Amino acid sequence: MRIYGPQMILSLRLITRIAGFFPRCPGCGGIARPNILMFDDWEWNDRRFARQQRKMGDWLERAGRLVVMELGAGTAVPSVRMMGARTKAPMIRINPGEPAVSHPESIGLAVTVLEGVLGIQQALLEANA
């Protein structure tokens, strides 16, 4: 794996900015920053996240039986898996390299996300036919 130094990263940012690929803030016209938490991210604004967490908690209280789908994240990204564990919901993990699951009601599919989602869609269509 190649690691790029700060000059290359700066060049990529400059090229992207010049090309106009970054979304712009409708208020100030500056480059809009995605509101996602990244590693070592000290500028992330958690207010929206807290609001979304409250809404999800409210929804989970009203929801019936849940199934969590993990699409290609693998074991290196535990956030979906942790959310599923908190809800005690079974999970469908679609990952060609890491399909193993531990919950007895969960399913691991060693296929690409597209193959897995299309297969699930087909199974649901057949079950409802």
N, C-alpha and C positions, 0 to 999 in steps of 0.2 A: 504494500500500500504506500502510495506516495504522500508525503506530508508537505504542504505548501507553506512557505514562510509569509510573513506579514506583507511583503511587497506584492506577492502574487494575489493575496486576498484583497489588498487595496486595489490592485489592477482590476480584478473581477468586479469589485463593488463599483469602481469608476465606470467600467464598460457597461454594467447593468444600469447604472444611474443615467448615463448618457443615452442609452438605448430606450430609456423610459419604461422599464419593466416593473419598477416598484410602484405599488399603489400610492396615491396621494391623499393626504388629509383634506377633506372637503372644507374644513375651517381655516387652516393656515396655509395649505398648499405644500407643506413639507412631506417628506417620505413617511408613509404610515408604517408603524411597527406592528407586526402581528401580536396579538395578546395571547401568546403561548409561553409557558414556562420552559426555558431552555437551561441547560447545565450552566452553573455559575452565573445565573441571570439576576443581577441586582436591580434591574430597571423594570421588572415585571410588575404590573398593576394587578393586585389580587382582589380588588373590589368586585369586579365583574365575576370572577371565579367564585367568590363567596356567595354572590347573588344566585349564580347558576347552581351551586351546591344546595342552597336552600330549596330552590325549585325542584331539583332532582329528588331531594329528600321528601318533599311533599308528594311528588309523583310516585315514588316508591311505596309510600304509605297506602296509596290508592290502587296500585298495580296488582294484578293477579300474579299468576305464575310467570317468572322471568326466565329467560335464557340469555346469556352473555355471549356475544360473538367476538372472538379475537382474530383479527384478520392480518396475518403476516407479522405480528409484532415479535414473536419469539420470547424466549425467557429473559433476554437482556432488557426488555421494556416491561416491567411488572405492573404498570398502572391499571390496565384492563383486568388482569388476573386478580389484583388486589380488590378492585371494585366488585368483581364477581364473588370473591371470597366473603366480602362484607355482606353481600345480599344472600349468600348461601345458594346462589343460583347455579345450575349446571352451565357449562360453557361448551361452545363449539369453537375449537381452535383449528383454523385453517392455516397451515404452514408446511410447505414441502420439506423443510429441514428439521423442524422441531414440532412434530404433531402430538407428542405425548401429553396426556392429561392425567390428573390424579383424582378428581371428583368421580365417584362411581357412576353418576348419571351423565358425565361429560363425554364428548366425542372429539377425537382428534382426526383430522383429515390431512393426509400427506399429499396435498395437491396445491396448485396455485390458487390464489384468492378467486380469480375469475372462474376456474373450474369448480371450486367449492361452492361459490354462490350460485352458479348456474345449476349445479347438481341439487342443491337444496331447493331452488326454485322449481325444478322439474319434479322432485319428490313431493313438494307441497301441491303442485298442480295435479299430480296423479292421485294423491290422497284425497283431494277435494273433487275429483271427477265423478 
